[in-house]
Amino acid sequence: MSGPSDVPEAAPRRRESGSFSSGLTVPDFAACLQMGLRPVGLVQGFCAMQWGWYGAGSPYMRGVSPYASAGGSQGGYSQSWRCPHGMVSPDHRAWGQNYEQTWVEAAWLQGFGSAYGRLIEEAKEVGAHGVIGVVDTSHNLADMNVAEFHILGTAVVVEGAPPPPHGDPWSTYLAGQRLAKLIEAGFMPISVIAAIASVRVWAYCVTEYLMEGRVGYAWGQMGSSTQEIEQISEGHLAARSLAREHARAQLGSDTLHGISISATEREVGAGDQVLECMLRGTRVRRFKDFDPMPPPRPTVRLS
Amino acid sequence: MTSHSDLPKDADHRLEELTHGFFTSDLSVNEFLLVKETGFHPLGFVMGSSIYHTGIQGRRWSKSQELSKLTEAMYNARELAMTRMEEEADELGADGVVGVRLDVNYYEWGSDAAEFIALGTAVKAEDGNSYRNKLGKPFTSDLSGQDFWTIMQTGYVPQGLVMGTCVYHIAHRGLGQTLGSVGQNVELPNFTQALYEARELAMTRMQDEGNLLGATGIVGVRLEEKSHQWGSHTIEFLSIGTAVTKTGDDVTLPRPTVIISLDN
């Protein structure tokens, strides 16, 4: 979508209806009122992306060029392994490579960024200071190579505060008492931060044998039936490290709060895996000193 | 079923028994205590059901569009189930229904037929005041006993469980379109627009229902997506939440007590 407004025609009609809607649970809604935040509407952003795994780094390019393709030419993390056996055979994987799929990360960022931009645009339209309880999802649409990114949250106005300046409303994954505790601790949310790292693993012979449990074939690494599969370990470490780096690049001098990190692995073909690491959190900035909370009252459940 | 009451005869008999002080409820013990604490008394477990033939609607292979007949069917079926549940609550003289669950069941014996069922516990205020909604009907809400207690503390009262639905057909991609973007990860504006629009329509319709009840807002909105039995390209977007109205009284919410659990 392009033009001055990225949101569909039905969105303004919904916002004009007068009443607010909120995706908050009742306890979160009550905590929101207690903090002096007034919900003004459920806001959302959406983006559908063509999602292909072909092109650069395609499994069909295996064997064309062992080191020049994909990672090497696309920038980003890349690490190679050579066969220690000295065998030459079309069936023998003489080389292996881990590389960062920067084009996948860029496409993900575009999908997430567009959906997030539309969420913020809706929040601005309703005059919100911020968006709380943000939830983001992405999944494949129907049975096509289309990935949909959907982000929603509850737009809020800070009671008694002047109208929001021209800047974008702040946003946070937090809501309810978790947000209240953050503010009591002297921090204000700035924005949600999400970062992804995608690492492709093309196994070389040793990795292949170890993954198949054929330890005896992994010459040069024999001696134990339980051992580290170095190429896979390095891939996972790189994915986590890259996700942290990408998040850090968005932080400026602020702090990331409430990080959740999730990793997935997907087998594209034999010995060919995609490792993805997703990191989410709320970028926060200190605005006042910590308000000491009253001492907690010890309780014991009788149930 | 008669025109003035949609309820079967057996329901009348069951409801008659409940009017003599005996009550049934699906509230847990904690929920029961909190509902009592709020000043309400459970009157009985109420339900409404509607078996609806949802049929099929022609759709164009390559066009994303709303399937208005299916939207209407899915909406009407739920509305009928809800209305019948409200009628049961009305017969008990209830002020409202809490803990409403709205389910759809498909059975092997009915092709394209689905049972829509609404279940909840009817409650009545013990102080004699009426908490019925603007339309004079018992309020409905999917709030649990705990949520009901909390929302009443905030100075808001439930008005009704409101919903909006939109059944949307998502276009199939032609070979030309697919080949045209092979190897690229790019936004597909038509898909974005179509699905965005579908969700917004469901939410608008839900808010319209809230406005009819004179609600200040809707809490606990859920946006559900289901393909039911239509295949993956036809999706129902259902938006549902509890419409609430602010009462005149200004409420100062107490600061929550900080506790530390000494349990494991």
Interface residues (C-beta under 8 A of the other chain):
Chain A: M1 S2 V7 P8 E9 A10 A11 R13 R14 S17 G18 S19 F20 S21 S22 G23 L24 T25 V26 P27 F29 A30 A31 L33 Q34 P39 L42 Q44 F46 C47 A48 M49 Q50 W51 G52 Y54 G55 A56 W103 V104 A106 A107 Q110 G111 S114 R118 L141 A142 D143 M144 N145 V146 E148 H150 L152 Q177 A180 M293 P294 P295 P296 R297 P298 T299 V300 R301
Chain B: L143 Q146 D147 T150 I151 Q153 T154 I170 H172 R173 T178 S181 V182 G183 Q184 N185 V186 E187 L188 P189 F191 T192 Q193 L195 Y196 E197 R199 E200 L201 M203 T204 M206 Q207 D208 G210 N211 A215 T216 G217 I218 V219 G220 V221 R222 L223 S232 H233 I235 G241 A243 L253 R255 P256 T257 V258 I259 I260 S261 L262 D263
